[in-house]
Amino acid sequence: MSEELYETGMHIRRKVLGDGHVERSLNKANDFDRPMQELTTSYCWGMLWGRDGLDHKSRSIANLAMLSVLGRPHELKVHTAGARRNGCSWEEIQEVLLQVAVYGGVPAAVDAFRVAREVYDEESGDS
């Protein structure tokens, strides 16, 4: 993968997920899973998130819905915080998760609300 794509991806990844999260992920990487960190940074963050077709807020909204339906709570928590950094209001996040209930299933939405609530509580100091 190109160094330029990796650098673009790293810039976007840090902007969306925060320096702390990215540093923890990179510092935990070892010889076994470092290639996955590199692939994710270049391919997901550089190639996809670096495209002009959608702004980062719209990409965050799409991710929240998909991660909810897929039942990926760790990634959903990370991307909920990222959605907030990308300008999503709590009302918008709530609406996305309500839509998940109808199109993806109530159990998926209940779990997604539970995960998003963790971020909400952390942000508001209620945790």
C-alpha positions in Angstrom: 0.0 0.0 0.0 1.2 3.5 -0.7 2.7 5.6 2.0 0.5 8.5 0.8 -2.7 6.5 1.3 -1.5 5.4 4.8 -0.7 9.0 5.8 -4.1 10.2 4.6 -5.8 7.4 6.5 -3.8 8.1 9.6 -4.8 11.8 9.5 -8.5 10.9 9.1 -8.4 8.1 11.6 -6.9 10.4 14.3 -9.5 13.1 13.4 -12.5 10.8 13.8 -11.4 8.4 16.5 -9.1 10.7 18.5 -5.3 10.5 19.0 -5.7 8.5 22.2 -7.6 5.7 20.7 -5.3 5.5 17.7 -2.2 5.5 19.8 -3.6 2.8 22.0 -4.4 0.7 19.0 -1.0 1.2 17.4 0.9 0.6 20.7 -0.9 -2.7 21.3 -0.1 -4.0 17.8 2.5 -6.7 17.5 4.1 -8.5 14.6 0.9 -10.7 14.2 -1.8 -8.0 14.0 0.2 -4.9 12.9 -0.6 -5.7 9.2 -4.3 -5.4 10.1 -3.7 -2.0 11.6 -1.9 -0.9 8.4 -4.6 -2.4 6.2 -7.3 -0.6 8.1 -5.5 2.7 8.2 -4.8 2.6 4.4 -7.8 0.9 3.0 -10.7 1.9 5.3 -9.5 5.3 6.5 -7.3 6.4 3.6 -9.0 5.0 0.5 -12.7 5.0 1.7 -13.0 7.8 4.3 -10.7 9.9 2.1 -13.1 9.9 -0.8 -15.1 13.0 -1.6 -18.5 11.4 -2.2 -19.7 11.7 1.4 -18.7 13.9 4.2 -17.4 12.4 7.4 -20.6 13.0 9.3 -22.6 11.0 6.7 -20.0 8.2 6.8 -20.4 8.1 10.6 -24.1 7.8 10.3 -23.8 4.9 7.9 -21.3 3.2 10.1 -23.5 3.5 13.2 -26.4 1.8 11.3 -24.2 -1.0 9.9 -22.3 -1.7 13.1 -25.5 -1.8 15.0 -27.1 -4.4 12.7 -23.8 -6.4 12.6 -23.7 -6.5 16.4 -20.2 -5.1 16.7 -20.4 -3.3 20.1 -16.7 -2.4 20.4 -16.6 -0.8 17.0 -20.0 0.8 17.6 -18.7 2.5 20.7 -15.6 3.8 19.0 -17.7 5.0 16.0 -20.3 6.6 18.3 -17.6 8.8 19.8 -16.3 9.4 16.3 -19.7 10.4 15.1 -19.9 13.0 17.8 -16.5 14.3 16.7 -17.8 14.5 13.2 -20.7 16.7 14.3 -23.5 14.2 14.9 -25.9 15.4 17.6 -27.3 13.0 20.1 -30.7 13.4 18.5 -29.3 12.3 15.1 -27.6 9.3 16.7 -30.9 8.5 18.4 -32.8 8.7 15.1 -30.2 6.4 13.4 -30.6 3.8 16.1 -34.4 4.0 16.0 -34.2 3.4 12.3 -32.0 0.4 13.0 -34.9 -1.0 15.2 -37.3 -1.0 12.2 -34.9 -2.1 9.4 -32.4 -4.2 11.4 -34.3 -5.5 14.3 -35.3 -4.3 17.8 -32.7 -6.5 19.6 -29.9 -5.0 17.5 -31.2 -1.5 18.3 -31.6 -2.2 22.0 -27.9 -3.3 22.1 -26.9 -0.3 20.0 -28.7 2.1 22.4 -26.9 0.4 25.3 -23.5 0.9 23.7 -24.2 4.5 22.6 -25.5 5.3 26.1 -22.0 4.4 27.4 -20.6 7.1 25.2 -23.4 9.5 26.1 -22.7 8.9 29.8 -19.0 9.3 29.4 -19.5 12.6 27.5 -21.9 14.0 30.0 -19.9 12.8 33.0 -22.7 10.4 34.2 -20.4 7.4 34.1 
